[in-house]
């Protein structure tokens, strides 16, 4: 069976308890993109998140560019730099694309899903055939795996 891996947005991470964020499930099956990690730097347990960082590599940045080519200039739902909103959003999609691409040669490929309550992120993920879950869907789907 293929493992399920989750890329977490800050709007999900902020609603997990410290106990959840310290669980084996969190460290084994969740990843936090670099920009989300930056947004979460003030959490009391933020230092531990570095262990599950999904790093922003040159290839991830190439995929961010690919994602952004699909966003019309007038669309500020995914990224609105004037309002300082959404800096991590295209990165979440790019990380999911990269993770899928990176696992393409594996016999047992993990399945990747973006977990975000941001509708624009979930819509963009869908446009790239990436599974996405809301915070509530994620917690319902994983409730028995937190070990708490």
VEXRO-86107 format. One record per residue (C-alpha): residue in one letter; x, y, z. Coordinates in steps of 0.001 Angstrom, whole numbers, plus 500000, padded with zeros to 6 digits. Example, Ala and Ser with C-alpha at 12.3 -4.5 7.8 and 13.67 -1.06 7.14 Angstrom:
2
a512300495500507800;s513670498940507140;
***
This chain:
148
x500000500000500000;x501241503476499137;x501802505913501977;x499744509078502123;x501707512275502643;x500268515674503489;x501566519168502709;x500172521485505381;x499209525115505000;x499553527435507988;x495762527752508261;x495740524034509136;x498932523899511165;x497635526651513448;x494619524530514397;x496578521436515379;x497282521018519063;x500828520805520363;x500168517135521106;x499156516553517483;x502200518495516268;x504430516271518436;x502902512993517232;x504639510311515197;x501989510712512484;x502815514412512142;x506547513743511744;x506149510712509487;x503412511805507107;x503187515587507149;x505476518085505454;x505622521865505703;x506830523920502732;x509606526404503531;x507375529472503232;x504743527963505539;x507556527152507943;x508532530833507822;x504918531828508587;x504926529441511572;x508215530625513054;x506553532069516157;x504879528834517290;x506290527621520612;x507320524318518988;x508421525792515636;x512010524544515920;x510775520955515601;x509013521760512305;x512378522088510572;x512580518275510664;x509646518008508256;x510364520991506021;x509669520504502335;x512570522610501042;x512326525173498286;x514780523853495715;x515566525221492265;x513154522670490771;x510394523689493181;x510905527309492100;x510619526231488450;x507315524608489344;x506172527772491156;x506765529575487846;x504694526902486078;x501866527354488589;x501989531131488260;x501703530979484454;x498183529641485014;x497144532623487142;x495737535582485206;x497346538952486016;x494061540293487362;x493476537297489688;x494367538059493299;x492668535032494860;x495798532854494972;x498405535560495549;x497857539178496491;x501229540707497220;x499682544142497802;x497730542692500702;x500666540477501792;x498467537411501224;x499228534056499700;x503014533968499468;x503012530261500371;x499988529312498280;x501591528676494867;x504499527055496707;x502141524471498228;x501005523461494745;x504579523461493419;x505754521258496297;x502976518759495572;x503936518724491895;x507581518244492832;x506861515466495323;x504800513612492725;x507464514134490077;x510238513111492454;x508490509822493292;x507690508919489685;x510458506309489503;x509452504534492706;x507517501293492723;x505611502309495865;x504909505996495329;x503470508002498163;x500227509813497441;x500421513538498150;x497630515836499266;x497572519529500075;x495744520414503271;x494471523978503272;x491347525915504108;x492198528356501334;x489744527858498479;x492116529320495871;x494843526836496845;x492432523931496634;x491105525126493262;x494626525476491861;x495570522039493224;x492570520563491455;x493616522236488194;x496892520280488448;x495132517021489470;x496472517233493006;x494285516024495845;x493423518655498411;x491615518503501705;x490140521107503977;x491282521138507593;x488087519365508683;x488367516719505938;x491995516098506917;x491184515729510609;x488269513408509844;x490376511290507483;x493288511024509920;x491574511060513324;x492643507513514227;x496282508023513248;x497359510742515676;x497924508283518523;x496335510582521082;
***
